[in-house]
Amino acid sequence: MEIQEKKYHFIAIGGVGMSALAKYLIERGANVSGSDIQESKYTHLIENLGGKVYIGHNKEYIKDDMIIIASSAIKDNNPEIQRAKDLGLKIYHRSDILKMISDEFSKRPNSCFIGFSGTHGKTTTSGLCSYILEKANLKPSYVVGGIIPDITANGAYNSDKYFIAELDESDGTIEKYSTDIAVINNLEEDHLDHYKNGFVDIAKTFNKYLSNNTKQKVIINNDNDGNKRFMELYPNYNYITFGLENADYCAKNIIFNGFETTFDIYYKNNKLTQIKLSILGKHNVYNALAVFVSLKEANIETEGFEKYFYSFSGMGRRFQKVCEFNGITIYDDYAHHPSEIKTTLISAHNAKKSGQKIVAVFQPHRYTRLQSLWNEFLNSFDAADKLLIIDVFSAGENKIENINSERFSKEIKHKDVQYISGSIDECAKKIYPILKENDILITLGAGTVTNIGKLIEEEYKKAE
């Protein structure tokens, strides 16, 4: 039975990843419904496309001819989950649906499945690749973990030629996929609640993933220590390396100028092109290079693509400008791992103008991550002039004794640090009077800290 002949019901359809899959399936011609506890831009997106969205969870939404997809955040006592089990329906993870979609592409002649993975950068790289192919009118199909600017979409079905996907390694489900081109941005210890033996387990998972198709091209960042270690452990894949030196594809002559970056791309000492970006940071040089290499290795003619690299303004929640008022600029960034945070803050520090100060607001994401990477987090905020730490976003986890933001704020050796307690609304009210003209406020974390910028802007409007 083809995709378009099936009925799909998403429990927690308002998630960015779940809604991307739902959007793809609707555009593929499928019957899609879903439920969530509250309305959001993602639920509205699905409704506008013709999907049926229920607010709240009710067993009556589940019918015996549906394919059920549930977010990993949904508990067994959810009435829709219970009803599905009573009907004997299999409950699928979103990775199962992404595998189904990608497997369908694999059956088509001359199609190309490009999967972006790694501890950091996979949303930006998969989004940038999809954006460029959209702008070049090559009609890609894609499912990514964030809203692509300008296109304002996180998923689409356009054609059967190119399929771009962000592949999540956090729970090991990346093992399911078989790509034609596998892009590995970087490998570091993370998600240690799942990977009990740290890097060794992460490497085994990526080896299982790559072993699904040993004929694929593996595009890998040669400058990353974890990637180097992985290639030493598993040397038998078709590696195509990229980096700043000693790689197949190299970025050279890098010039940072405020929020713009220019660099040349070389392949085996032959200059191919010059790229100019309007997104800041050395990490985005690597991201853009990874995308360029994936396009070249997919045998796509890239001449004229330079303008698309420049017009890309970054993914949602990746150093995204929230607002500006009274000489204060607020950005929001999804960074929630120590190296991500360090990279974001260093990039902001290097781009700031004379007299500006970086104010970081950090919300730790998950007690287990804060516990397992405690020392690394302690050393991630040096580039911030002021550090404000708010309470942990649990993401459904139980508290861990003595692992909390208050203790963290006392242990960190920072020149100007303050712990701020309370709800997100309360934190915004406390942070607003702290800010001064020429401050650049950056909210950091994968949780509700993303709302603080707009709430602070509201406080400013009230005070006017």
Secondary structure by P-SEA (a helix, b strand, c coil): cccccbbbbbcccccaaaaaaaaaaaaaccccccccccccaaaaaaaaabbbbbccccccccccccbbbbccccccccaaaaaaaaabbbbbcaaaaaaaaaaaaaacccbbbbbbbcccaaaaaaaaaaaaaaaacccccccccccccccccccccccccbbbbbccccccccccccccbbbbccccccccccccccaaaaaaaaaaaaaccccbbbbbccccaaaaaaaaaccccbbbbbcccccccccccccccccbbbbbbbccccccbbbbbccccaaaaaaaaaaaaaaaaaccccccaaaaaaaccccccccccccccccbbbbbbccccaaaaaaaaaaaaaaccccbbbbbbbbbccaaaaaaaaaaaaaccccccbbbbcccccccccccccccaaaaaaaccccbbbbbbccaaaaaaaacccccccbbbbbbccccccaaaaaaaaaaaaac
